[in-house]
């Protein structure tokens, strides 16, 4: 993905498959600090994991952003499993502020839980 960063700002639609934990917010907020303001449609297929070997192997999988916009990396693997509702969406919105469509695949999530987190 790093090789594509220079051209990603031209995209209006993007589909990312088999991301691990917080790799997509990490991409949008850390690797592309200016974000992707032209992006209108984003599809994310997330593989949630708390497995140490998997998390240590993939860049950005243990990363997270606090609600006040400060970046951190989980030090303990046990804490690094990121659900869509764990400030993941807030990071996506900050990195792609003009999204019209967002499609999330991965960790099962009850729609009412998602609405509660998005509105808070």
C-alpha positions in Angstrom: 0.0 0.0 0.0 2.9 2.4 0.8 3.8 2.4 -2.9 0.3 3.7 -3.8 0.3 6.5 -1.3 1.4 9.2 -3.8 -1.7 8.6 -6.0 -4.3 7.8 -3.4 -5.3 11.5 -3.1 -6.7 11.3 -6.6 -9.2 8.5 -5.8 -12.9 9.1 -5.2 -13.5 5.4 -4.3 -11.4 2.9 -2.5 -11.9 -0.7 -1.4 -9.4 -2.2 1.1 -9.5 -5.9 1.7 -8.1 -8.0 4.5 -6.9 -5.1 6.7 -5.9 -6.2 10.2 -7.3 -4.2 13.1 -6.5 -0.5 12.7 -4.5 -0.6 9.5 -7.0 1.5 7.5 -7.2 4.3 10.1 -3.4 4.1 10.4 -3.1 4.6 6.7 -5.5 7.5 6.5 -4.2 9.3 9.6 -0.6 8.4 10.1 0.8 7.5 6.7 -1.2 10.1 4.8 -1.3 13.0 7.3 -3.3 15.2 4.9 -5.9 12.4 4.5 -7.9 11.7 1.4 -10.3 14.6 1.1 -11.5 13.6 -2.4 -12.6 10.1 -1.2 -16.4 9.8 -1.5 -16.7 6.0 -1.2 -14.7 3.6 1.1 -15.1 -0.1 1.6 -13.2 -1.8 4.4 -12.8 -5.5 5.0 -11.3 -5.8 8.5 -9.9 -8.9 10.0 -10.0 -8.4 13.8 -7.2 -10.1 15.7 -5.8 -10.4 19.2 -3.2 -12.9 18.1 0.3 -11.6 18.9 2.1 -13.0 15.9 -0.4 -11.5 13.5 -0.4 -8.1 15.2 3.3 -7.8 15.4 3.7 -8.8 11.7 1.5 -6.1 10.2 2.3 -2.5 10.3 -0.4 -0.3 11.9 -2.4 -3.2 13.4 -1.6 -2.1 17.0 -2.1 1.6 16.3 -4.9 3.7 17.6 -6.0 7.3 17.8 -7.6 8.9 20.9 -10.8 11.0 20.5 -8.6 14.1 20.9 -6.5 13.1 17.8 -3.4 11.8 19.6 -1.7 8.7 18.0 -0.6 5.8 20.1 0.5 2.2 19.7 -0.8 -0.5 22.0 2.1 -1.9 24.0 0.3 -5.1 25.0 -1.1 -7.4 22.3 -4.1 -8.2 24.5 -5.2 -4.6 24.2 -4.7 -4.2 20.5 -7.8 -5.9 19.1 -9.7 -3.0 17.5 -13.4 -3.1 16.7 -15.1 -0.7 14.3 -16.5 1.1 17.4 -13.2 1.6 19.2 -12.6 5.1 17.9 -11.9 3.4 14.5 -14.8 5.3 12.8 -13.6 8.7 14.3 -10.2 8.1 12.7 -11.8 7.2 9.3 -13.9 10.4 9.4 -10.9 12.5 10.2 -8.8 10.9 7.4 -11.6 10.9 4.8 -13.9 13.8 5.8 -16.0 13.9 2.6 -17.2 10.3 2.6 -20.6 9.8 1.2 -20.5 6.0 1.4 -18.9 3.7 3.9 -19.1 -0.1 3.8 -17.7 -2.1 6.6 -17.1 -5.8 6.5 -15.6 -7.8 9.3 -16.3 -8.0 13.0 -20.0 -8.7 13.7 -21.6 -5.6 15.0 -25.2 -4.8 16.0 -26.6 -1.8 14.1 -27.8 -0.1 17.3 -24.3 -0.3 18.8 -22.9 1.2 15.7 -25.4 4.1 15.7 -24.7 4.8 19.4 -20.9 5.0 18.8 -21.2 7.1 15.6 -23.5 9.7 17.3 -21.4 10.1 20.5 
